[in-house]
Amino acid sequence: MERLYVYNGALAVIGLSLGLPAMGSLIAGNYSIPVLLMAIGGGGMIVGAGYESLRTDPNEFTISVAALFALVGAACMSLLGAILSAVSGM
């Protein structure tokens, strides 16, 4: 498995877990600066991860196993937090 795609996939998951709840709040009419910044940041992370996946050569990408493991763990925690937040109705 290419580390580049795991890395960018984890960044996209974090972007989704930030951006989707913020977009839901914006659609519901909750306009505030933090919500707007979360929506923009989440979308930027998704676009950036996709761009890097297309433009970077997987053979030239280097990241340590520990850093990749930490990022995947952070993506899992971020996704779990977004799911729990949606289930609890916050």
Phi, psi and omega per residue, in radians:
M1 nan 2.351 -3.129
E2 -1.338 2.255 -3.130
R3 -1.131 -0.535 3.140
L4 -1.031 -0.779 -3.077
Y5 -1.290 -0.567 3.054
V6 -1.164 -0.770 3.129
Y7 -1.057 -0.886 -3.128
N8 -1.222 -0.561 3.058
G9 -1.131 -0.712 3.102
A10 -1.143 -0.699 3.082
L11 -1.122 -0.659 3.116
A12 -1.177 -0.646 3.100
V13 -1.127 -0.739 3.095
I14 -1.108 -0.720 3.092
G15 -1.088 -0.702 3.096
L16 -1.149 -0.725 -3.102
S17 -1.242 -0.337 3.020
L18 -1.564 -0.740 -3.004
G19 -1.351 -0.675 -3.083
L20 -1.153 -0.809 3.081
P21 -1.114 -0.605 3.108
A22 -1.175 -0.702 3.096
M23 -1.143 -0.649 3.070
G24 -1.082 -0.694 3.100
S25 -1.168 -0.690 3.115
L26 -1.148 -0.705 3.120
I27 -1.147 -0.607 3.136
A28 -1.306 -0.159 3.088
G29 1.763 0.161 3.112
N30 -1.554 1.533 -3.117
Y31 -1.648 2.010 3.044
S32 -2.615 2.822 -3.093
I33 -1.108 -0.797 3.121
P34 -1.058 -0.699 3.136
V35 -1.160 -0.720 3.112
L36 -1.119 -0.736 3.127
L37 -1.164 -0.645 3.094
M38 -1.156 -0.687 3.120
A39 -1.146 -0.768 3.128
I40 -1.160 -0.764 3.141
G41 -1.135 -0.727 3.106
G42 -1.114 -0.762 3.092
G43 -1.122 -0.680 3.100
G44 -1.125 -0.664 3.101
M45 -1.146 -0.679 3.130
I46 -1.166 -0.818 3.136
V47 -1.126 -0.744 3.135
G48 -1.114 -0.701 3.115
A49 -1.147 -0.724 3.097
G50 -1.129 -0.729 3.128
Y51 -1.105 -0.798 3.141
E52 -1.139 -0.596 3.103
S53 -1.139 -0.615 -3.123
L54 -1.428 -0.564 -3.004
R55 -1.691 -0.313 -3.062
T56 -1.711 2.409 3.075
D57 -1.332 2.126 -3.111
P58 -1.047 -0.500 -3.124
N59 -1.287 -0.420 -3.136
E60 -1.631 -0.167 -3.117
F61 -1.382 2.283 3.114
T62 -2.277 2.381 3.034
I63 -2.695 2.525 -3.137
S64 -1.262 2.740 3.138
V65 -1.114 -0.683 -3.135
A66 -1.122 -0.743 3.126
A67 -1.169 -0.688 3.107
L68 -1.155 -0.725 3.105
F69 -1.098 -0.716 3.122
A70 -1.133 -0.706 3.134
L71 -1.182 -0.710 3.101
V72 -1.144 -0.683 3.065
G73 -1.102 -0.713 3.098
A74 -1.137 -0.649 3.112
A75 -1.155 -0.702 3.110
C76 -1.134 -0.750 3.127
M77 -1.147 -0.692 3.120
S78 -1.136 -0.739 3.111
L79 -1.159 -0.723 3.087
L80 -1.080 -0.729 3.097
G81 -1.107 -0.703 3.121
A82 -1.169 -0.694 3.125
I83 -1.160 -0.793 3.137
L84 -1.129 -0.638 3.092
S85 -1.142 -0.694 3.124
A86 -1.210 -0.663 -3.132
V87 -1.215 -0.682 -3.120
S88 -1.334 -0.248 3.074
G89 1.491 0.361 3.135
M90 -1.332 nan nan
